[in-house]
């Protein structure tokens, strides 16, 4: 069993930055790749970024590439998503998940409850 908890969401002005954190626990956590997804009202959940279990490989959606960085903490039980130059369309609930490094939500086995990110003009 892996437990996943996100934090760091909030209200930010367009052009600003936020760092989302994902704390995971469970004795097999280090064997999982981690991903960030987001879901805006009325839209499907979409892939944002992922990082391999080793931390050596990272993947980004075109919508955040160049503006965001995913990383694992030194203890590897924490994953971060640094988002810069935020846009109104980044407003969504952001979810952290543990599973296989993939753009498909179906490849992730464990999910957090989500953290709200709201970008204002």
N, CA, C and O atoms as a GROMACS GRO file, in nm:
protein
  484
    1UNK      N    1   0.084  -0.119   0.000
    1UNK     CA    2   0.000   0.000   0.000
    1UNK      C    3   0.088   0.125   0.000
    1UNK      O    4   0.186   0.132   0.073
    2UNK      N    5   0.053   0.222  -0.081
    2UNK     CA    6   0.123   0.350  -0.087
    2UNK      C    7   0.020   0.459  -0.062
    2UNK      O    8  -0.084   0.463  -0.127
    3UNK      N    9   0.050   0.546   0.030
    3UNK     CA   10  -0.036   0.661   0.058
    3UNK      C   11   0.026   0.784  -0.004
    3UNK      O   12   0.147   0.806   0.006
    4UNK      N   13  -0.056   0.865  -0.067
    4UNK     CA   14  -0.009   0.983  -0.140
    4UNK      C   15  -0.086   1.106  -0.092
    4UNK      O   16  -0.209   1.104  -0.087
    5UNK      N   17  -0.014   1.212  -0.057
    5UNK     CA   18  -0.077   1.336  -0.010
    5UNK      C   19  -0.012   1.454  -0.079
    5UNK      O   20   0.109   1.472  -0.073
    6UNK      N   21  -0.095   1.535  -0.145
    6UNK     CA   22  -0.045   1.655  -0.212
    6UNK      C   23  -0.060   1.777  -0.122
    6UNK      O   24  -0.144   1.779  -0.032
    7UNK      N   25   0.022   1.878  -0.148
    7UNK     CA   26   0.010   2.006  -0.081
    7UNK      C   27   0.073   2.113  -0.168
    7UNK      O   28   0.140   2.083  -0.267
    8UNK      N   29   0.049   2.239  -0.131
    8UNK     CA   30   0.114   2.349  -0.199
    8UNK      C   31   0.027   2.424  -0.297
    8UNK      O   32   0.072   2.523  -0.355
    9UNK      N   33  -0.096   2.380  -0.316
    9UNK     CA   34  -0.183   2.453  -0.405
    9UNK      C   35  -0.227   2.585  -0.345
    9UNK      O   36  -0.200   2.613  -0.228
   10UNK      N   37  -0.293   2.667  -0.425
   10UNK     CA   38  -0.340   2.794  -0.374
   10UNK      C   39  -0.379   2.887  -0.486
   10UNK      O   40  -0.394   2.846  -0.601
   11UNK      N   41  -0.395   3.014  -0.451
   11UNK     CA   42  -0.432   3.118  -0.545
   11UNK      C   43  -0.308   3.198  -0.581
   11UNK      O   44  -0.234   3.243  -0.494
   12UNK      N   45  -0.285   3.214  -0.710
   12UNK     CA   46  -0.167   3.287  -0.756
   12UNK      C   47  -0.205   3.369  -0.879
   12UNK      O   48  -0.293   3.329  -0.956
   13UNK      N   49  -0.140   3.481  -0.896
   13UNK     CA   50  -0.166   3.563  -1.014
   13UNK      C   51  -0.098   3.505  -1.136
   13UNK      O   52   0.005   3.437  -1.126
   14UNK      N   53  -0.155   3.532  -1.250
   14UNK     CA   54  -0.095   3.489  -1.375
   14UNK      C   55   0.048   3.542  -1.384
   14UNK      O   56   0.075   3.657  -1.351
   15UNK      N   57   0.138   3.456  -1.428
   15UNK     CA   58   0.278   3.492  -1.435
   15UNK      C   59   0.357   3.452  -1.312
   15UNK      O   60   0.480   3.454  -1.313
   16UNK      N   61   0.287   3.414  -1.206
   16UNK     CA   62   0.353   3.375  -1.082
   16UNK      C   63   0.396   3.230  -1.082
   16UNK      O   64   0.389   3.161  -1.184
   17UNK      N   65   0.441   3.186  -0.965
   17UNK     CA   66   0.494   3.050  -0.949
   17UNK      C   67   0.432   2.980  -0.829
   17UNK      O   68   0.388   3.044  -0.734
   18UNK      N   69   0.431   2.848  -0.836
   18UNK     CA   70   0.389   2.764  -0.725
   18UNK      C   71   0.474   2.639  -0.725
   18UNK      O   72   0.519   2.593  -0.830
   19UNK      N   73   0.495   2.583  -0.606
   19UNK     CA   74   0.560   2.453  -0.598
   19UNK      C   75   0.466   2.357  -0.527
   19UNK      O   76   0.431   2.377  -0.410
   20UNK      N   77   0.425   2.255  -0.597
   20UNK     CA   78   0.342   2.152  -0.540
   20UNK      C   79   0.430   2.042  -0.483
   20UNK      O   80   0.534   2.007  -0.540
   21UNK      N   81   0.388   1.987  -0.370
   21UNK     CA   82   0.460   1.877  -0.308
   21UNK      C   83   0.371   1.755  -0.300
   21UNK      O   84   0.249   1.766  -0.288
   22UNK      N   85   0.435   1.640  -0.306
   22UNK     CA   86   0.363   1.514  -0.296
   22UNK      C   87   0.443   1.425  -0.201
   22UNK      O   88   0.556   1.387  -0.230
   23UNK      N   89   0.383   1.393  -0.088
   23UNK     CA   90   0.449   1.307   0.010
   23UNK      C   91   0.387   1.169   0.002
   23UNK      O   92   0.266   1.153   0.010
   24UNK      N   93   0.471   1.070  -0.014
   24UNK     CA   94   0.423   0.933  -0.027
   24UNK      C   95   0.484   0.844   0.079
   24UNK      O   96   0.598   0.866   0.120
   25UNK      N   97   0.411   0.749   0.123
   25UNK     CA   98   0.462   0.655   0.222
   25UNK      C   99   0.423   0.514   0.182
   25UNK      O  100   0.325   0.492   0.111
   26UNK      N  101   0.501   0.418   0.230
   26UNK     CA  102   0.479   0.280   0.193
   26UNK      C  103   0.612   0.218   0.158
   26UNK      O  104   0.697   0.283   0.096
   27UNK      N  105   0.630   0.096   0.195
   27UNK     CA  106   0.765   0.038   0.182
   27UNK      C  107   0.807   0.013   0.039
   27UNK      O  108   0.926  -0.010   0.014
   28UNK      N  109   0.714   0.016  -0.056
   28UNK     CA  110   0.751  -0.004  -0.195
   28UNK      C  111   0.750   0.125  -0.275
   28UNK      O  112   0.758   0.122  -0.398
   29UNK      N  113   0.739   0.239  -0.206
   29UNK     CA  114   0.725   0.365  -0.277
   29UNK      C  115   0.839   0.390  -0.374
   29UNK      O  116   0.815   0.436  -0.486
   30UNK      N  117   0.961   0.360  -0.334
   30UNK     CA  118   1.076   0.392  -0.418
   30UNK      C  119   1.081   0.314  -0.548
   30UNK      O  120   1.164   0.344  -0.634
   31UNK      N  121   0.996   0.216  -0.564
   31UNK     CA  122   0.996   0.140  -0.689
   31UNK      C  123   0.898   0.197  -0.790
   31UNK      O  124   0.892   0.150  -0.904
   32UNK      N  125   0.822   0.298  -0.750
   32UNK     CA  126   0.721   0.355  -0.839
   32UNK      C  127   0.768   0.482  -0.906
   32UNK      O  128   0.840   0.563  -0.846
   33UNK      N  129   0.728   0.499  -1.030
   33UNK     CA  130   0.737   0.629  -1.094
   33UNK      C  131   0.623   0.715  -1.039
   33UNK      O  132   0.522   0.662  -0.992
   34UNK      N  133   0.640   0.845  -1.045
   34UNK     CA  134   0.540   0.936  -0.992
   34UNK      C  135   0.494   1.031  -1.101
   34UNK      O  136   0.573   1.075  -1.185
   35UNK      N  137   0.367   1.062  -1.098
   35UNK     CA  138   0.314   1.153  -1.199
   35UNK      C  139   0.226   1.260  -1.138
   35UNK      O  140   0.169   1.242  -1.030
   36UNK      N  141   0.215   1.370  -1.208
   36UNK     CA  142   0.120   1.476  -1.174
   36UNK      C  143   0.017   1.485  -1.286
   36UNK      O  144   0.052   1.485  -1.405
   37UNK      N  145  -0.107   1.492  -1.247
   37UNK     CA  146  -0.216   1.512  -1.340
   37UNK      C  147  -0.298   1.631  -1.291
   37UNK      O  148  -0.284   1.675  -1.177
   38UNK      N  149  -0.383   1.682  -1.377
   38UNK     CA  150  -0.472   1.789  -1.336
   38UNK      C  151  -0.607   1.772  -1.401
   38UNK      O  152  -0.620   1.712  -1.508
   39UNK      N  153  -0.708   1.827  -1.335
   39UNK     CA  154  -0.844   1.819  -1.388
   39UNK      C  155  -0.915   1.950  -1.361
   39UNK      O  156  -0.935   1.990  -1.247
   40UNK      N  157  -0.953   2.015  -1.470
   40UNK     CA  158  -1.030   2.139  -1.461
   40UNK      C  159  -1.179   2.105  -1.466
   40UNK      O  160  -1.216   1.999  -1.516
   41UNK      N  161  -1.265   2.193  -1.416
   41UNK     CA  162  -1.409   2.166  -1.416
   41UNK      C  163  -1.460   2.136  -1.557
   41UNK      O  164  -1.434   2.212  -1.651
   42UNK      N  165  -1.533   2.026  -1.570
   42UNK     CA  166  -1.592   1.990  -1.698
   42UNK      C  167  -1.495   1.927  -1.796
   42UNK      O  168  -1.532   1.900  -1.910
   43UNK      N  169  -1.372   1.903  -1.753
   43UNK     CA  170  -1.272   1.844  -1.843
   43UNK      C  171  -1.220   1.712  -1.788
   43UNK      O  172  -1.234   1.683  -1.669
   44UNK      N  173  -1.160   1.635  -1.875
   44UNK     CA  174  -1.101   1.509  -1.832
   44UNK      C  175  -0.968   1.534  -1.760
   44UNK      O  176  -0.904   1.638  -1.777
   45UNK      N  177  -0.931   1.435  -1.680
   45UNK     CA  178  -0.802   1.444  -1.613
   45UNK      C  179  -0.692   1.434  -1.718
   45UNK      O  180  -0.698   1.348  -1.807
   46UNK      N  181  -0.593   1.522  -1.709
   46UNK     CA  182  -0.488   1.523  -1.810
   46UNK      C  183  -0.350   1.514  -1.746
   46UNK      O  184  -0.327   1.561  -1.634
   47UNK      N  185  -0.260   1.454  -1.819
   47UNK     CA  186  -0.122   1.436  -1.775
   47UNK      C  187  -0.050   1.572  -1.772
   47UNK      O  188  -0.069   1.656  -1.859
   48UNK      N  189   0.032   1.590  -1.668
   48UNK     CA  190   0.113   1.711  -1.656
   48UNK      C  191   0.262   1.678  -1.664
   48UNK      O  192   0.334   1.731  -1.748
   49UNK      N  193   0.307   1.589  -1.576
   49UNK     CA  194   0.448   1.554  -1.571
   49UNK      C  195   0.466   1.422  -1.499
   49UNK      O  196   0.379   1.380  -1.422
   50UNK      N  197   0.579   1.356  -1.523
   50UNK     CA  198   0.609   1.231  -1.455
   50UNK      C  199   0.760   1.220  -1.436
   50UNK      O  200   0.839   1.281  -1.508
   51UNK      N  201   0.798   1.140  -1.336
   51UNK     CA  202   0.939   1.117  -1.308
   51UNK      C  203   0.958   0.970  -1.275
   51UNK      O  204   0.877   0.911  -1.204
   52UNK      N  205   1.065   0.910  -1.328
   52UNK     CA  206   1.090   0.769  -1.306
   52UNK      C  207   1.129   0.741  -1.161
   52UNK      O  208   1.160   0.834  -1.086
   53UNK      N  209   1.126   0.614  -1.122
   53UNK     CA  210   1.158   0.580  -0.984
   53UNK      C  211   1.299   0.622  -0.947
   53UNK      O  212   1.325   0.654  -0.831
   54UNK      N  213   1.390   0.622  -1.044
   54UNK     CA  214   1.529   0.662  -1.018
   54UNK      C  215   1.546   0.813  -1.013
   54UNK      O  216   1.644   0.864  -0.959
   55UNK      N  217   1.449   0.884  -1.069
   55UNK     CA  218   1.461   1.029  -1.079
   55UNK      C  219   1.540   1.075  -1.199
   55UNK      O  220   1.557   1.195  -1.220
   56UNK      N  221   1.588   0.981  -1.278
   56UNK     CA  222   1.676   1.018  -1.390
   56UNK      C  223   1.598   1.057  -1.515
   56UNK      O  224   1.650   1.128  -1.602
   57UNK      N  225   1.474   1.011  -1.525
   57UNK     CA  226   1.393   1.040  -1.644
   57UNK      C  227   1.270   1.120  -1.606
   57UNK      O  228   1.198   1.087  -1.512
   58UNK      N  229   1.248   1.227  -1.682
   58UNK     CA  230   1.131   1.310  -1.658
   58UNK      C  231   1.054   1.330  -1.789
   58UNK      O  232   1.110   1.325  -1.898
   59UNK      N  233   0.924   1.353  -1.775
   59UNK     CA  234   0.836   1.366  -1.889
   59UNK      C  235   0.739   1.482  -1.862
   59UNK      O  236   0.694   1.500  -1.748
   60UNK      N  237   0.707   1.557  -1.965
   60UNK     CA  238   0.619   1.672  -1.949
   60UNK      C  239   0.517   1.678  -2.063
   60UNK      O  240   0.544   1.636  -2.175
   61UNK      N  241   0.401   1.731  -2.030
   61UNK     CA  242   0.305   1.760  -2.135
   61UNK      C  243   0.350   1.886  -2.209
   61UNK      O  244   0.425   1.967  -2.154
   62UNK      N  245   0.305   1.900  -2.331
   62UNK     CA  246   0.341   2.019  -2.409
   62UNK      C  247   0.291   2.146  -2.342
   62UNK      O  248   0.351   2.252  -2.358
   63UNK      N  249   0.182   2.136  -2.268
   63UNK     CA  250   0.122   2.255  -2.208
   63UNK      C  251   0.206   2.313  -2.095
   63UNK      O  252   0.193   2.432  -2.064
   64UNK      N  253   0.293   2.233  -2.033
   64UNK     CA  254   0.374   2.285  -1.921
   64UNK      C  255   0.523   2.277  -1.950
   64UNK      O  256   0.603   2.329  -1.872
   65UNK      N  257   0.561   2.213  -2.058
   65UNK     CA  258   0.703   2.198  -2.089
   65UNK      C  259   0.770   2.333  -2.099
   65UNK      O  260   0.718   2.423  -2.164
   66UNK      N  261   0.884   2.347  -2.035
   66UNK     CA  262   0.956   2.473  -2.036
   66UNK      C  263   0.915   2.567  -1.924
   66UNK      O  264   0.984   2.665  -1.897
   67UNK      N  265   0.803   2.537  -1.858
   67UNK     CA  266   0.757   2.622  -1.748
   67UNK      C  267   0.754   2.546  -1.616
   67UNK      O  268   0.739   2.606  -1.509
   68UNK      N  269   0.770   2.416  -1.623
   68UNK     CA  270   0.756   2.334  -1.501
   68UNK      C  271   0.872   2.237  -1.489
   68UNK      O  272   0.934   2.197  -1.587
   69UNK      N  273   0.899   2.200  -1.363
   69UNK     CA  274   1.005   2.103  -1.335
   69UNK      C  275   0.955   2.005  -1.230
   69UNK      O  276   0.908   2.044  -1.124
   70UNK      N  277   0.966   1.876  -1.262
   70UNK     CA  278   0.931   1.772  -1.165
   70UNK      C  279   1.060   1.715  -1.108
   70UNK      O  280   1.157   1.697  -1.181
   71UNK      N  281   1.061   1.688  -0.979
   71UNK     CA  282   1.182   1.636  -0.916
   71UNK      C  283   1.145   1.550  -0.797
   71UNK      O  284   1.034   1.558  -0.744
   72UNK      N  285   1.240   1.467  -0.755
   72UNK     CA  286   1.219   1.385  -0.635
   72UNK      C  287   1.311   1.439  -0.526
   72UNK      O  288   1.423   1.482  -0.553
   73UNK      N  289   1.264   1.435  -0.403
   73UNK     CA  290   1.345   1.477  -0.291
   73UNK      C  291   1.460   1.381  -0.265
   73UNK      O  292   1.461   1.270  -0.317
   74UNK      N  293   1.555   1.424  -0.185
   74UNK     CA  294   1.672   1.342  -0.155
   74UNK      C  295   1.632   1.208  -0.092
   74UNK      O  296   1.694   1.105  -0.120
   75UNK      N  297   1.532   1.210  -0.010
   75UNK     CA  298   1.485   1.087   0.053
   75UNK      C  299   1.396   1.008  -0.040
   75UNK      O  300   1.355   0.896  -0.008
   76UNK      N  301   1.365   1.063  -0.154
   76UNK     CA  302   1.285   1.001  -0.260
   76UNK      C  303   1.145   0.964  -0.217
   76UNK      O  304   1.075   0.892  -0.288
   77UNK      N  305   1.102   1.012  -0.102
   77UNK     CA  306   0.963   0.989  -0.066
   77UNK      C  307   0.879   1.113  -0.089
   77UNK      O  308   0.762   1.118  -0.051
   78UNK      N  309   0.938   1.213  -0.152
   78UNK     CA  310   0.867   1.336  -0.184
   78UNK      C  311   0.893   1.372  -0.329
   78UNK      O  312   1.005   1.360  -0.378
   79UNK      N  313   0.790   1.416  -0.396
   79UNK     CA  314   0.802   1.459  -0.535
   79UNK      C  315   0.750   1.602  -0.543
   79UNK      O  316   0.650   1.637  -0.479
   80UNK      N  317   0.817   1.684  -0.620
   80UNK     CA  318   0.780   1.823  -0.632
   80UNK      C  319   0.744   1.856  -0.778
   80UNK      O  320   0.796   1.795  -0.872
   81UNK      N  321   0.656   1.952  -0.793
   81UNK     CA  322   0.626   2.008  -0.924
   81UNK      C  323   0.637   2.160  -0.911
   81UNK      O  324   0.551   2.225  -0.853
   82UNK      N  325   0.744   2.213  -0.965
   82UNK     CA  326   0.764   2.358  -0.967
   82UNK      C  327   0.702   2.413  -1.093
   82UNK      O  328   0.739   2.373  -1.204
   83UNK      N  329   0.608   2.503  -1.078
   83UNK     CA  330   0.539   2.560  -1.194
   83UNK      C  331   0.564   2.710  -1.197
   83UNK      O  332   0.539   2.780  -1.100
   84UNK      N  333   0.614   2.758  -1.310
   84UNK     CA  334   0.646   2.899  -1.328
   84UNK      C  335   0.563   2.958  -1.440
   84UNK      O  336   0.502   2.886  -1.519
   85UNK      N  337   0.560   3.088  -1.446
   85UNK     CA  338   0.487   3.161  -1.551
   85UNK      C  339   0.346   3.103  -1.567
   85UNK      O  340   0.303   3.069  -1.677
   86UNK      N  341   0.277   3.093  -1.456
   86UNK     CA  342   0.146   3.030  -1.456
   86UNK      C  343   0.047   3.108  -1.541
   86UNK      O  344   0.051   3.230  -1.549
   87UNK      N  345  -0.043   3.033  -1.606
   87UNK     CA  346  -0.143   3.089  -1.693
   87UNK      C  347  -0.282   3.058  -1.637
   87UNK      O  348  -0.299   2.968  -1.555
   88UNK      N  349  -0.380   3.135  -1.682
   88UNK     CA  350  -0.517   3.112  -1.637
   88UNK      C  351  -0.560   2.967  -1.663
   88UNK      O  352  -0.631   2.907  -1.582
   89UNK      N  353  -0.516   2.912  -1.775
   89UNK     CA  354  -0.556   2.776  -1.811
   89UNK      C  355  -0.488   2.668  -1.727
   89UNK      O  356  -0.518   2.549  -1.742
   90UNK      N  357  -0.397   2.708  -1.639
   90UNK     CA  358  -0.338   2.611  -1.546
   90UNK      C  359  -0.429   2.585  -1.426
   90UNK      O  360  -0.401   2.496  -1.346
   91UNK      N  361  -0.536   2.661  -1.414
   91UNK     CA  362  -0.630   2.642  -1.303
   91UNK      C  363  -0.694   2.504  -1.309
   91UNK      O  364  -0.754   2.467  -1.410
   92UNK      N  365  -0.679   2.429  -1.201
   92UNK     CA  366  -0.730   2.292  -1.197
   92UNK      C  367  -0.701   2.232  -1.059
   92UNK      O  368  -0.629   2.292  -0.978
   93UNK      N  369  -0.758   2.117  -1.035
   93UNK     CA  370  -0.716   2.035  -0.921
   93UNK      C  371  -0.600   1.948  -0.968
   93UNK      O  372  -0.610   1.880  -1.070
   94UNK      N  373  -0.492   1.953  -0.895
   94UNK     CA  374  -0.372   1.878  -0.932
   94UNK      C  375  -0.360   1.754  -0.844
   94UNK      O  376  -0.370   1.761  -0.721
   95UNK      N  377  -0.338   1.641  -0.910
   95UNK     CA  378  -0.328   1.513  -0.842
   95UNK      C  379  -0.189   1.453  -0.860
   95UNK      O  380  -0.130   1.462  -0.967
   96UNK      N  381  -0.140   1.394  -0.754
   96UNK     CA  382  -0.016   1.318  -0.758
   96UNK      C  383  -0.051   1.170  -0.757
   96UNK      O  384  -0.146   1.129  -0.690
   97UNK      N  385   0.026   1.091  -0.830
   97UNK     CA  386  -0.006   0.948  -0.841
   97UNK      C  387   0.122   0.866  -0.850
   97UNK      O  388   0.224   0.914  -0.899
   98UNK      N  389   0.115   0.743  -0.802
   98UNK     CA  390   0.228   0.651  -0.807
   98UNK      C  391   0.193   0.534  -0.898
   98UNK      O  392   0.085   0.476  -0.890
   99UNK      N  393   0.287   0.500  -0.986
   99UNK     CA  394   0.261   0.389  -1.078
   99UNK      C  395   0.372   0.378  -1.180
   99UNK      O  396   0.490   0.391  -1.147
  100UNK      N  397   0.335   0.355  -1.305
  100UNK     CA  398   0.431   0.347  -1.414
  100UNK      C  399   0.439   0.483  -1.482
  100UNK      O  400   0.338   0.551  -1.496
  101UNK      N  401   0.557   0.522  -1.524
  101UNK     CA  402   0.574   0.651  -1.590
  101UNK      C  403   0.499   0.649  -1.723
  101UNK      O  404   0.542   0.586  -1.819
  102UNK      N  405   0.387   0.718  -1.725
  102UNK     CA  406   0.300   0.713  -1.842
  102UNK      C  407   0.215   0.839  -1.844
  102UNK      O  408   0.197   0.905  -1.742
  103UNK      N  409   0.164   0.872  -1.961
  103UNK     CA  410   0.071   0.984  -1.973
  103UNK      C  411  -0.072   0.940  -1.943
  103UNK      O  412  -0.162   1.023  -1.934
  104UNK      N  413  -0.094   0.811  -1.928
  104UNK     CA  414  -0.228   0.759  -1.905
  104UNK      C  415  -0.257   0.743  -1.756
  104UNK      O  416  -0.179   0.678  -1.685
  105UNK      N  417  -0.365   0.800  -1.708
  105UNK     CA  418  -0.401   0.782  -1.566
  105UNK      C  419  -0.419   0.635  -1.529
  105UNK      O  420  -0.398   0.598  -1.413
  106UNK      N  421  -0.456   0.552  -1.624
  106UNK     CA  422  -0.481   0.411  -1.596
  106UNK      C  423  -0.356   0.336  -1.552
  106UNK      O  424  -0.365   0.228  -1.494
  107UNK      N  425  -0.238   0.393  -1.580
  107UNK     CA  426  -0.112   0.326  -1.546
  107UNK      C  427  -0.067   0.356  -1.404
  107UNK      O  428   0.036   0.306  -1.359
  108UNK      N  429  -0.143   0.439  -1.334
  108UNK     CA  430  -0.107   0.478  -1.198
  108UNK      C  431  -0.200   0.411  -1.100
  108UNK      O  432  -0.322   0.412  -1.115
  109UNK      N  433  -0.140   0.351  -0.997
  109UNK     CA  434  -0.216   0.268  -0.906
  109UNK      C  435  -0.267   0.344  -0.784
  109UNK      O  436  -0.376   0.317  -0.735
  110UNK      N  437  -0.187   0.438  -0.735
  110UNK     CA  438  -0.222   0.508  -0.612
  110UNK      C  439  -0.234   0.657  -0.639
  110UNK      O  440  -0.151   0.716  -0.708
  111UNK      N  441  -0.338   0.718  -0.583
  111UNK     CA  442  -0.367   0.858  -0.609
  111UNK      C  443  -0.388   0.934  -0.479
  111UNK      O  444  -0.438   0.880  -0.381
  112UNK      N  445  -0.348   1.062  -0.482
  112UNK     CA  446  -0.380   1.150  -0.371
  112UNK      C  447  -0.518   1.212  -0.390
  112UNK      O  448  -0.586   1.184  -0.488
  113UNK      N  449  -0.557   1.295  -0.294
  113UNK     CA  450  -0.688   1.358  -0.296
  113UNK      C  451  -0.693   1.483  -0.382
  113UNK      O  452  -0.801   1.531  -0.415
  114UNK      N  453  -0.577   1.536  -0.417
  114UNK     CA  454  -0.572   1.654  -0.502
  114UNK      C  455  -0.553   1.783  -0.425
  114UNK      O  456  -0.590   1.792  -0.308
  115UNK      N  457  -0.496   1.883  -0.492
  115UNK     CA  458  -0.479   2.016  -0.435
  115UNK      C  459  -0.518   2.118  -0.541
  115UNK      O  460  -0.480   2.106  -0.657
  116UNK      N  461  -0.596   2.217  -0.499
  116UNK     CA  462  -0.649   2.315  -0.594
  116UNK      C  463  -0.545   2.422  -0.627
  116UNK      O  464  -0.482   2.479  -0.538
  117UNK      N  465  -0.529   2.447  -0.755
  117UNK     CA  466  -0.447   2.558  -0.804
  117UNK      C  467  -0.538   2.651  -0.881
  117UNK      O  468  -0.603   2.610  -0.977
  118UNK      N  469  -0.542   2.776  -0.840
  118UNK     CA  470  -0.625   2.876  -0.908
  118UNK      C  471  -0.536   2.991  -0.951
  118UNK      O  472  -0.467   3.052  -0.868
  119UNK      N  473  -0.537   3.020  -1.080
  119UNK     CA  474  -0.458   3.129  -1.135
  119UNK      C  475  -0.554   3.243  -1.171
  119UNK      O  476  -0.649   3.223  -1.246
  120UNK      N  477  -0.528   3.360  -1.117
  120UNK     CA  478  -0.615   3.475  -1.140
  120UNK      C  479  -0.547   3.577  -1.231
  120UNK      O  480  -0.424   3.581  -1.242
  121UNK      N  481  -0.629   3.657  -1.296
  121UNK     CA  482  -0.575   3.758  -1.388
  121UNK      C  483  -0.542   3.887  -1.315
  121UNK      O  484  -0.495   3.983  -1.376
   0.00000   0.00000   0.00000
